[in-house]
Amino acid sequence: MSTKYLITGANRGLGRGFVSAYLNRPNSVVIAAVRNPSEECIKDLQSLPKAATSSLVVVKIDSSSETDAAAAVEQLQNEHGITGLDVVIANAGMSPQMARVEAASPPDLNQAFQVNVVGPTVLFSAVAPLLKGSQNKPKFVTISSVMGTIGRMEQYPMPVASYGMSKAALNYITKKIHVENEHLIAFPVHPGWVQTDMGNAGARLAGVERAPTTIEDSISGLTKLIDESTRDSHSGKFWSYDGTTIAW
């Protein structure tokens, strides 16, 4: 029986890294959800190496859309006969312009919350029936950030008010999903300061050439964490890609 994964923001960065890692596993169906499934994007994802018994499905999910996720689930059911999902990774996200609280603009706040908070919430609502259809212990994982921590905020004084607020809210939602769904493993993860477009942009603003964590190292740690996760050991906690917990 194949293991079915769905990853949002799958066309680049961490999302593409997840797709690549899971396609290399045998008996995997990897659903790559992208904002704009252009012919070029689909060809790029299809060019990734994959195990002989694994396959790729590309669907459209724009995290700012209120309807894309439900439409994608309907497509998976009707066109691909998918009745269950084993792992869903809410990876799509965005970071507005860096600013302290007093300089955080309403448009930046609205955009951060729409993509980083509303998007994963709408995604979970859409995929919840398919997670219940899993033959395994289903997992819903959100890509958060240590910038969303409240307990350790003093250690991370970067001016990322809009981004940090949205990730703190995402952590709440993920913990709430854990509390409300006893059949499910749900937890947020900090992927590290990763060499993605977003991570490297932040690094340059901090005066360094690039972020310190490679995509490969982050994905290696995250997939290990997800593989090993159980309801008792991991669900409802805030994790780092290196296997340590983070204060809420």
N, C-alpha and C positions, 0 to 999 in steps of 0.2 A: 504494500500500500504506500502511495506517495505522501510525502509531507508537503503541505501547501503553505506558502509564505506570501504575504502581501506587504509591500514596502512603498510608502509614499515618498515623493521627492526623489524618484529613482533614476533620474537621467544624469546626475552628476554627484560629485562629492561622496559623502557617506552613503547616500541612497544607492548610487551605482556600485559602491563597494560591497554593500549587502547583497545586491543582486548577483554580482560576480561570485561572491563567496558561496551563496546558496546554490547557484547553478552548477558549481563544481561538485556538489554533493549528489550522490546517486538517488534516484527515485524522488526527485523534488519537482514541484510545480511552483515556479517563482512568478508572482504577479507584480509587475513593475508599474506602479501608478505614477504618471507624469502629468504635469500641468498642460503641456502642449505636445501631444503624440504626433509630431511631424514625421514625414518619411525618413528624414535624416536621423532623428532621434531613435526611431524604431530600428533602423539599420544598425546604428551604433550599439544598441543593446543586444540585438540579435548576433552581433559579431563577437560577443563575449564567449569564451570557451565554456562548454558545459559537459556534464557527464552524459553518457549515451542514453541513460534512462531518465534524464531530466528535461524539462521544457520551460519555455518562457511565454508569458501572456502579458501584453501591454494594454493598459486601460488609461482613461483620462480621469484624473482627479486633481482639480485645482482647489487648493485648501481655502481659497477665498470664496468658493462656490458653496451654496447651501444645498445643491442638488446633485453635484457630480458624483459624490460617494454612493448615493443610493442608485444612481443610474449605472455606475460601475458594477455594483453588486448584482443588479438585474442582468447585466450583460454576462457576468461570470456564470450566473445560474442558467440563463437561457441559451447562450451560445457555447459555453464550455462545460456545462453539466457539473459545475462545482457547487457542492452542497455543504461544504465545511472548510474552514480555515484553521490552521494550527498555530500560526504565528502571524500577528499583524504588528508592523513597526511603523508608528506615526513619526516619520522622519522629517517631512517637509516643514520648513520653518523660515523665518526671516529675522533680520536685525535692522532696526531703523538706525538713523544717524545717532552717534554717541552723544549723550547729553545728560547733565545732572537733572534732578527732579524739577527744579525751577525753570529749566529750559526745555523740558519735554513738551513737545507740541501735541495738541489733540489729534492731528492727522497721523503722527507717528504712533501715538498710543493706540488709536483705532486700528491702524494697520497691523501692529504687533499683536493685538488681542484677536483680531479677525483670523490671522494666519496661524498663530501659535497657540491659541486657546479655543476659539470657536471651531476652527478646522478639525483638530483632533477629536473634539466632542461630537461634531457631526459625523466624522469618520466612525467613531465607536458606535454611534446609534445605527449606522448603516450596516456595519459588519457584525454586530452582536448576534444576530440569528445564525450567521455562518460560523462564528466562534462556538456557539452551542452545538453546531453540527460536527465539530471535530471529534475524531475517534480517540484523540489523546487529551492531555490536559492543556487546553488552549491558553495562549499567551498574548497579551496586549501590552506592548512596550512603547513608551514615548521617549523621544530624544529631547531631553531637557538640557540644562546647563547649570554649572555650579554658580553662575551669576544669579540664579533664582533662589539661592539659599538665604534664609533669614537668620538661622542660628550661627552662620559663619560669615555674615556679610562684611564684618570689619576686615576680614582677610582678603576681600576682593573689592577694593574701593574704586574700580573703574567706573566712569560715568555712563552707565548703560541702563538708565532708569526705565525706559519703555520696554526694552528687551528683558531686563531682570524681573520687572513686574509680571510680564506675560509668562515667563518661565515659572515663577512662583505659583501663578494661577494654574498652569499646566500640571505642576506637581500636585496641587490640591485635587484637580479633576482625576488624575491617575490614581491617587490614594482613595478617592471616593468610589471609583470603579472597582477597586480591590474590595472595599467594604461592602458594596452592594451586590457583588457577584461572587459567591463562594465557590463556584465551579471554575473560576478563572484565576490565572496568574497575571497580575498587572503591576508594573512598576516603572518609574521614570529612570533614565540613565543620563549621566554626564559623559559625553564621548571623549573628553579631553579637549585641549586647545589644538584643534586639528587643522592640518594644511589643506583646508577647503578654501573656496573663494571668500566665504565669510570670515573664516578663521585667519587667513592671511591678511585680509583687509584690516582686521582688528590689530594684528601684529604690527603692521606698518604704522598704524596710528600710535601704537605703543613704542615705536622707535626701533623695532627689530625687523629683520628681512622677511621672516616667515614664522608661522606658528610652530611650536616644538614637536607636536605629535603627528606622525605620518598617518595617512588614511589607512594604510595596511595595519599598523600597530593598533589603531583604534578599533578597526573591524575585527581583528583577531581577538582583542579583549572583549568586545561586545558580544560576538557570537559565542564565545566560551561562556560568558555570563548568562546569556539567554539559554544556551543548551543545558546548563547546570541548574537553572532556576526551578524551584518548586514553590508551591503555595506557602509552605511553612518557612522556608529558608529565605526567600527573596521577595515574595509578593508584598506590596504595601510599604516597601522601603525605597529609599533614594540611593541609587548605586552609581559608582564611578566605573569607567571602563576597565580600571585596574583591579576590580574585585573588592574595593573597599566601600563602606557606606558613607553617606554624606548627611550632615544634619539638615533637617528641613529648614 
